[in-house]
Amino acid sequence: MIAVREKSKQARIAAVARDRRRRSACPDWVEVDDKKFTGTLKSLPERDEILPDINENLVVELYSK
């Protein structure tokens, strides 16, 4: 679970992020509670559930340095 700190909930950036999230759908493997400012990873995504513009090779290259 990921949560926004209590004092950070009042920050403008948190409100903007929440509003953006409301306009887009979350994948099935993520659960978001807008009122509590929390997100939960319900399961690890399969490759076909990840956005196609992610290049895994670049991620591996970055973290192998």
ChimeraX commands (.cxc) that place a marker at each C-alpha (Angstrom):
marker #1 position 0.00,0.00,0.00 radius 0.5
marker #1 position 1.13,3.50,-0.80 radius 0.5
marker #1 position -0.31,6.47,1.06 radius 0.5
marker #1 position 0.09,10.24,1.08 radius 0.5
marker #1 position 1.20,11.66,4.41 radius 0.5
marker #1 position -1.48,13.44,6.40 radius 0.5
marker #1 position 0.20,16.85,6.16 radius 0.5
marker #1 position 0.78,16.40,2.41 radius 0.5
marker #1 position -2.90,15.75,1.67 radius 0.5
marker #1 position -3.53,19.49,1.79 radius 0.5
marker #1 position -0.80,20.25,-0.76 radius 0.5
marker #1 position -1.92,21.52,-4.14 radius 0.5
marker #1 position 0.08,18.87,-5.97 radius 0.5
marker #1 position -1.83,16.11,-4.14 radius 0.5
marker #1 position -5.17,17.61,-5.21 radius 0.5
marker #1 position -3.98,17.95,-8.81 radius 0.5
marker #1 position -2.77,14.32,-8.86 radius 0.5
marker #1 position -6.09,13.11,-7.41 radius 0.5
marker #1 position -8.06,15.05,-10.02 radius 0.5
marker #1 position -5.94,13.66,-12.85 radius 0.5
marker #1 position -6.37,10.14,-11.52 radius 0.5
marker #1 position -10.15,10.54,-11.42 radius 0.5
marker #1 position -10.16,11.34,-15.14 radius 0.5
marker #1 position -8.31,8.16,-16.09 radius 0.5
marker #1 position -9.01,4.52,-15.37 radius 0.5
marker #1 position -6.70,2.50,-13.15 radius 0.5
marker #1 position -5.54,-0.91,-14.30 radius 0.5
marker #1 position -7.21,-3.93,-12.70 radius 0.5
marker #1 position -4.09,-4.73,-10.71 radius 0.5
marker #1 position -4.18,-1.38,-8.86 radius 0.5
marker #1 position -6.80,-0.21,-6.37 radius 0.5
marker #1 position -7.04,3.50,-5.49 radius 0.5
marker #1 position -8.99,5.16,-2.68 radius 0.5
marker #1 position -9.29,8.86,-3.52 radius 0.5
marker #1 position -10.77,9.77,-0.14 radius 0.5
marker #1 position -7.94,8.19,1.86 radius 0.5
marker #1 position -5.23,9.11,-0.66 radius 0.5
marker #1 position -4.05,5.49,-0.82 radius 0.5
marker #1 position -3.17,3.04,-3.53 radius 0.5
marker #1 position -2.78,-0.72,-3.29 radius 0.5
marker #1 position -1.01,-3.08,-5.67 radius 0.5
marker #1 position -3.43,-6.02,-5.83 radius 0.5
marker #1 position -1.18,-8.21,-8.00 radius 0.5
marker #1 position 1.87,-7.96,-10.19 radius 0.5
marker #1 position 0.90,-7.05,-13.74 radius 0.5
marker #1 position 1.42,-9.38,-16.66 radius 0.5
marker #1 position 3.41,-7.95,-19.59 radius 0.5
marker #1 position 0.27,-7.45,-21.70 radius 0.5
marker #1 position -1.27,-5.38,-18.88 radius 0.5
marker #1 position 1.52,-2.78,-18.96 radius 0.5
marker #1 position 1.37,0.22,-21.28 radius 0.5
marker #1 position 3.11,-0.61,-24.58 radius 0.5
marker #1 position 5.40,2.45,-24.52 radius 0.5
marker #1 position 7.60,0.99,-21.74 radius 0.5
marker #1 position 10.90,-0.44,-22.92 radius 0.5
marker #1 position 12.07,-3.02,-20.37 radius 0.5
marker #1 position 15.55,-3.12,-21.88 radius 0.5
marker #1 position 16.09,0.54,-21.01 radius 0.5
marker #1 position 14.96,-0.07,-17.43 radius 0.5
marker #1 position 17.34,-3.03,-17.06 radius 0.5
marker #1 position 20.17,-1.00,-18.59 radius 0.5
marker #1 position 19.56,1.89,-16.19 radius 0.5
marker #1 position 19.57,-0.25,-13.06 radius 0.5
marker #1 position 22.52,-2.42,-14.13 radius 0.5
marker #1 position 24.91,0.56,-14.03 radius 0.5
marker link #1:1,2 radius 0.2
marker link #1:2,3 radius 0.2
marker link #1:3,4 radius 0.2
marker link #1:4,5 radius 0.2
marker link #1:5,6 radius 0.2
marker link #1:6,7 radius 0.2
marker link #1:7,8 radius 0.2
marker link #1:8,9 radius 0.2
marker link #1:9,10 radius 0.2
marker link #1:10,11 radius 0.2
marker link #1:11,12 radius 0.2
marker link #1:12,13 radius 0.2
marker link #1:13,14 radius 0.2
marker link #1:14,15 radius 0.2
marker link #1:15,16 radius 0.2
marker link #1:16,17 radius 0.2
marker link #1:17,18 radius 0.2
marker link #1:18,19 radius 0.2
marker link #1:19,20 radius 0.2
marker link #1:20,21 radius 0.2
marker link #1:21,22 radius 0.2
marker link #1:22,23 radius 0.2
marker link #1:23,24 radius 0.2
marker link #1:24,25 radius 0.2
marker link #1:25,26 radius 0.2
marker link #1:26,27 radius 0.2
marker link #1:27,28 radius 0.2
marker link #1:28,29 radius 0.2
marker link #1:29,30 radius 0.2
marker link #1:30,31 radius 0.2
marker link #1:31,32 radius 0.2
marker link #1:32,33 radius 0.2
marker link #1:33,34 radius 0.2
marker link #1:34,35 radius 0.2
marker link #1:35,36 radius 0.2
marker link #1:36,37 radius 0.2
marker link #1:37,38 radius 0.2
marker link #1:38,39 radius 0.2
marker link #1:39,40 radius 0.2
marker link #1:40,41 radius 0.2
marker link #1:41,42 radius 0.2
marker link #1:42,43 radius 0.2
marker link #1:43,44 radius 0.2
marker link #1:44,45 radius 0.2
marker link #1:45,46 radius 0.2
marker link #1:46,47 radius 0.2
marker link #1:47,48 radius 0.2
marker link #1:48,49 radius 0.2
marker link #1:49,50 radius 0.2
marker link #1:50,51 radius 0.2
marker link #1:51,52 radius 0.2
marker link #1:52,53 radius 0.2
marker link #1:53,54 radius 0.2
marker link #1:54,55 radius 0.2
marker link #1:55,56 radius 0.2
marker link #1:56,57 radius 0.2
marker link #1:57,58 radius 0.2
marker link #1:58,59 radius 0.2
marker link #1:59,60 radius 0.2
marker link #1:60,61 radius 0.2
marker link #1:61,62 radius 0.2
marker link #1:62,63 radius 0.2
marker link #1:63,64 radius 0.2
marker link #1:64,65 radius 0.2
view
